[in-house]
Amino acid sequence: MKLTRRTSNILLTMGAIMLFFWVTRAYTWYANDLQESSYLALIHLPIILISLAIGSYLAYLGVKGRQATRSNV
């Protein structure tokens, strides 16, 4: 898969933003759920983990795409 520099920057930005918002959301959301009931915490944990994995993967693709375009130039 060939990524342009612009596409790599967009992926990296999307991944960084997604990680930032989901880390802060996980902290507040999951902490509140643990105080209320453990059942809600168990329901929201997979959503948080999947979203963090997607954000990490987008950031990884962005970084790898930037490295690939930098070495070809």
C-alpha positions as CSV (number, residue, x, y, z in Angstrom):
1,M,0.0,0.0,0.0
2,K,1.5,3.3,-1.1
3,L,0.7,6.3,1.0
4,T,1.4,9.8,0.0
5,R,2.8,12.3,2.5
6,R,-0.5,14.0,2.9
7,T,-2.4,10.8,3.5
8,S,0.2,9.8,6.1
9,N,-0.2,13.1,7.9
10,I,-3.9,12.8,7.9
11,L,-3.7,9.2,9.3
12,L,-1.2,10.3,12.0
13,T,-3.4,13.3,13.0
14,M,-6.5,11.1,13.1
15,G,-4.8,8.6,15.2
16,A,-3.3,11.1,17.6
17,I,-6.7,12.9,18.1
18,M,-8.5,9.6,18.6
19,L,-6.0,8.5,21.2
20,F,-6.1,11.8,23.0
21,F,-9.9,11.8,23.2
22,W,-10.3,8.1,24.0
23,V,-7.6,8.2,26.8
24,T,-9.4,11.1,28.5
25,R,-12.8,9.6,27.9
26,A,-11.6,6.2,29.3
27,Y,-10.3,7.9,32.4
28,T,-13.5,9.7,33.2
29,W,-16.0,7.3,31.7
30,Y,-14.5,4.1,33.2
31,A,-13.8,5.7,36.5
32,N,-17.4,6.8,36.8
33,D,-18.7,3.4,35.7
34,L,-16.6,1.7,38.4
35,Q,-18.1,3.9,41.0
36,E,-21.6,3.2,39.9
37,S,-21.6,-0.5,39.0
38,S,-19.1,-3.0,37.7
39,Y,-21.6,-4.2,35.1
40,L,-21.4,-0.9,33.2
41,A,-17.7,-1.0,33.4
42,L,-17.6,-4.4,31.9
43,I,-19.8,-3.3,29.0
44,H,-17.8,-0.2,28.3
45,L,-14.3,-1.7,28.6
46,P,-14.4,-3.5,25.2
47,I,-15.6,-0.3,23.5
48,I,-12.7,1.7,25.0
49,L,-10.1,-1.0,24.2
50,I,-11.2,-1.3,20.6
51,S,-11.2,2.4,20.1
52,L,-7.7,2.7,21.5
53,A,-6.5,-0.1,19.3
54,I,-8.0,1.7,16.2
55,G,-6.4,5.0,17.2
56,S,-3.0,3.3,17.7
57,Y,-3.2,1.5,14.4
58,L,-4.1,4.8,12.6
59,A,-1.1,6.5,14.3
60,Y,1.1,3.6,13.4
61,L,0.1,3.7,9.7
62,G,0.7,7.5,9.7
63,V,4.2,7.1,11.2
64,K,5.2,4.2,8.9
65,G,3.8,6.1,5.8
66,R,5.8,9.2,6.8
67,Q,9.0,7.1,7.1
68,A,8.4,5.5,3.8
69,T,7.9,8.7,1.9
70,R,10.9,10.3,3.7
71,S,13.2,7.5,2.6
72,N,12.0,7.5,-1.0
73,V,12.6,11.3,-1.5
